[in-house]
């Protein structure tokens, strides 16, 4: 597995950046580079140990859990498996090869400027998608948060 880390300074308080990250309407905007169709949604109970789904507009994507959360400064998701056509898979050999990887977001604020750091783990085959998605995505978070 490879670690991907991306950082963006945003001229907005941490609370505003957090809201931009996880609000349903803005989430779909900043994550649009992660899927070919350009439409992502997040469904979560936002509880540590609960379920979170990162899905495309066809209902396929990842099933995860929140490993830790300190709103608005940190959230760590642990990916458990995938969802295809509405069916969760957490036990296939393909899923077991990467399940347990984390995707983390850390926000630190200093004088009204928030540094957003995103850290994700994935195999090398996903490097281009991860890099494109996070570079575009964090720039969108910056634009949306600074409005």
C-alpha positions as CSV (number, residue, x, y, z in Angstrom):
1,X,0.0,0.0,0.0
2,X,1.1,3.5,-0.7
3,X,0.4,6.6,1.5
4,X,-1.0,9.6,-0.3
5,X,-0.9,13.0,1.6
6,X,-2.3,16.3,0.4
7,X,-2.3,19.6,2.1
8,X,-4.2,22.9,1.4
9,X,-4.3,26.2,3.3
10,X,-7.7,27.7,3.4
11,X,-8.6,31.3,4.4
12,X,-11.6,30.2,6.5
13,X,-12.2,28.9,10.0
14,X,-12.0,25.1,10.7
15,X,-15.8,24.9,11.3
16,X,-16.5,26.3,7.8
17,X,-14.0,23.9,6.2
18,X,-15.5,21.0,8.1
19,X,-19.0,21.9,6.9
20,X,-17.7,22.2,3.3
21,X,-16.2,18.7,3.5
22,X,-19.2,16.9,4.9
23,X,-22.3,18.9,3.9
24,X,-24.3,16.8,1.3
25,X,-24.3,19.5,-1.4
26,X,-20.7,20.6,-1.1
27,X,-19.4,17.0,-0.6
28,X,-20.6,16.1,-4.1
29,X,-18.9,19.1,-5.6
30,X,-15.4,18.6,-4.1
31,X,-15.4,14.8,-4.7
32,X,-16.6,14.9,-8.3
33,X,-13.1,14.1,-9.7
34,X,-13.1,10.7,-7.9
35,X,-15.7,9.0,-10.1
36,X,-16.0,8.9,-13.9
37,X,-19.6,10.1,-13.6
38,X,-18.5,13.0,-11.4
39,X,-21.2,12.5,-8.7
40,X,-20.4,11.2,-5.2
41,X,-22.5,11.1,-2.1
42,X,-21.7,10.4,1.5
43,X,-24.2,8.7,3.8
44,X,-23.3,8.4,7.4
45,X,-24.6,8.3,11.0
46,X,-21.4,10.3,11.8
47,X,-20.8,8.1,14.9
48,X,-17.5,6.4,15.7
49,X,-18.0,2.7,14.9
50,X,-21.1,3.4,12.8
51,X,-21.4,3.0,9.1
52,X,-20.4,5.4,6.4
53,X,-21.0,4.9,2.7
54,X,-19.1,6.7,-0.1
55,X,-21.2,6.1,-3.2
56,X,-21.5,7.1,-6.8
57,X,-24.8,8.0,-8.3
58,X,-25.5,4.3,-9.1
59,X,-25.1,3.3,-5.5
60,X,-21.7,1.7,-5.8
61,X,-18.6,2.6,-3.8
62,X,-17.1,2.0,-0.3
63,X,-18.5,1.0,3.0
64,X,-16.5,2.3,5.9
65,X,-16.6,3.1,9.6
66,X,-15.5,6.2,11.5
67,X,-12.5,5.1,13.5
68,X,-12.0,8.5,15.3
69,X,-13.7,11.9,15.2
70,X,-12.9,15.2,16.9
71,X,-15.1,17.7,15.1
72,X,-14.1,20.0,13.4
73,X,-10.4,19.0,13.6
74,X,-10.1,15.3,12.7
75,X,-12.0,12.4,11.2
76,X,-10.5,9.0,10.4
77,X,-12.5,6.6,8.2
78,X,-11.5,2.9,8.0
79,X,-12.6,1.3,4.8
80,X,-14.3,-2.0,5.4
81,X,-15.3,-3.1,1.9
82,X,-17.2,-2.1,-1.2
83,X,-20.8,-1.8,-2.4
84,X,-21.8,-2.9,-5.9
85,X,-25.3,-2.6,-7.1
86,X,-26.4,-2.0,-3.5
87,X,-24.7,-5.1,-2.1
88,X,-22.0,-4.8,0.5
89,X,-18.9,-7.0,0.2
90,X,-16.5,-7.1,3.1
91,X,-15.3,-10.7,2.8
92,X,-14.2,-11.4,-0.8
93,X,-10.5,-11.9,-1.4
94,X,-10.3,-8.7,-3.5
95,X,-11.7,-6.7,-0.7
96,X,-9.6,-8.4,2.0
97,X,-6.5,-7.2,0.0
98,X,-7.2,-3.6,0.9
99,X,-9.8,-3.5,3.6
100,X,-8.7,-1.8,6.8
101,X,-7.0,1.1,5.0
102,X,-7.7,4.5,6.5
103,X,-8.7,7.8,5.0
104,X,-8.0,10.7,7.3
105,X,-8.7,14.4,7.4
106,X,-6.9,16.8,9.8
107,X,-7.7,20.5,10.2
108,X,-5.6,22.9,12.1
109,X,-6.5,26.6,12.5
110,X,-4.3,29.5,13.1
111,X,-5.5,33.1,12.9
112,X,-8.5,32.2,10.8
113,X,-6.5,30.1,8.3
114,X,-7.1,26.4,8.3
115,X,-4.6,23.9,7.0
116,X,-6.4,20.8,5.7
117,X,-4.4,17.7,5.4
118,X,-5.9,14.6,3.8
119,X,-4.1,11.2,4.1
120,X,-5.2,8.1,2.3
121,X,-3.8,4.6,1.7
122,X,-4.3,2.7,-1.6
123,X,-2.4,0.4,-3.9
124,X,-0.2,1.9,-6.6
125,X,-2.8,1.1,-9.3
126,X,-5.1,3.9,-7.8
127,X,-2.3,6.5,-7.6
128,X,-3.5,8.6,-10.6
129,X,-7.1,8.6,-9.5
130,X,-6.1,9.5,-5.9
131,X,-3.8,12.3,-6.9
132,X,-6.2,13.8,-9.4
133,X,-9.1,13.5,-7.0
134,X,-7.4,15.0,-4.0
135,X,-5.6,17.8,-5.9
136,X,-8.9,18.9,-7.6
137,X,-11.0,18.1,-4.4
138,X,-8.9,20.1,-1.9
139,X,-8.8,23.1,-4.3
140,X,-12.6,22.9,-4.5
141,X,-12.9,22.7,-0.7
142,X,-10.7,25.9,-0.6
143,X,-12.9,27.7,-3.1
144,X,-16.2,26.7,-1.5
145,X,-14.9,27.4,2.1
146,X,-13.6,30.9,1.2
147,X,-16.9,32.0,-0.4
